[in-house]
């Protein structure tokens, strides 16, 4: 009889299987004793219907002196969730000659093995939902079909491999092969910006449990979708809903447990071979959030970059192209080469350059910045160091200059300025004002009679909004310094900011600007309403 062979007792019965898998139940033969008690209390026939036997009577029929009833309660719950012919209605249990809806779900879950695309689609939908929380990544590429689906850009990205490409420590796993293919090529063209990609892959062993949970969820879902055609009783509908919820929770819990491997391309030196370092993820956050935290902790992914470390990389590799290197070249280098730190985007590098030029110790710890290099005059134009600059364009022609080279030029220009302002200097270097005039001539003043020297200067300049720091620095070096160097001169510099905002300033901007203006001790400031 199928009821006895499958759900009550026998060499291939479910109770025997559960007892062998669960030692805490097996030492009491709890599942077999529960099955026998229910069967004897509700023996099925082809004609009679049964109300079943209450759970407390099942425990009463099984427990012996010295044994805990809770063990048999656990066995009863496990039997109810897995048996084919065991029915439950509240606290009542009984066997029937007709299979339960559980059997139907098992059969459908087994059939799903022949339809892997449905299972993969369900898992991909859940992955995309989880990856909506992107952490510190500017972009995420979920389940790309090939390297052509992953753009070759300057920003760092997380590439999430599909369930068909799991990772295992055995070596040569599908995940490693696909990751290397995507890293090396975008479609049929070699990939340029390889230091922007990291990969997330599923664990090969845990993927089997995830696949099983997904198949069970889809099976219960299909039963509920077809409940009218299947003529399910209200009890069976409730049972199906309960089992679907349980399977849904199992998939949700197993997904982050399965996607636990970060594959990080690394290269120690320019001459070393490229390898993939496997990092195991832990924690309860969304996948991308956990991945970005792990990468930051292990310094495989930087969201901020110290200028002193940038100087170290410039000297170590080296990245200098002669006495300087273009900013856009550095942006390209950090996105290309795996032996350099992996940066979130080009803004991280631009901020590091700006902070380095702003350091008071720039000659020892960082570098200088110039607008361009004049090969004809063999000098840098717009050269500055130890001053505030703001870089906003990764493709600007600015140059990062070696500090010793910049210091030499700045010192040379500084020492030449006083000589430029002195008049009457003789070619031999003597003072023209004290030299004797040639015989037969009379000495006259160098200043024509009646000429009055200017005693005041004023000037107004409009600065480029995106390069206020650069323009202000040039004005200080080329105008203010000359005036301030005059004996007895009193120089006062004011900054006037005027903004027209057609759509009006938001409240948070008004609040921020007002508070910052007060902190910076503006003599007057305020917003106006027309």
QUIURLIN-V946370 format. One record per helix or strand of 2 or more residues. SS is the DSSP state (H for helix, E for strand). FROM is the first residue (numbers start at 1). TO is the last residue. Records with the same first field share a line. If there is no record, write none. Layout:
SS=FROM-TO ; FROM-TO
This chain:
H=2-7 ; 14-21 ; 23-26 ; 30-41 ; 55-62 ; 69-82 ; 101-114 ; 116-130 ; 147-149 ; 174-184 ; 194-196 ; 204-225 ; 227-230 ; 234-258 ; 287-297 ; 307-317 ; 327-336 ; 346-358 ; 362-365 ; 403-420 ; 465-484 ; 507-519
E=53-54 ; 86-89 ; 92-95 ; 139-142 ; 157-160 ; 185-186 ; 189-190 ; 197-201 ; 261-266 ; 275-280 ; 324-326 ; 368-370 ; 372-374 ; 379-381 ; 399-401
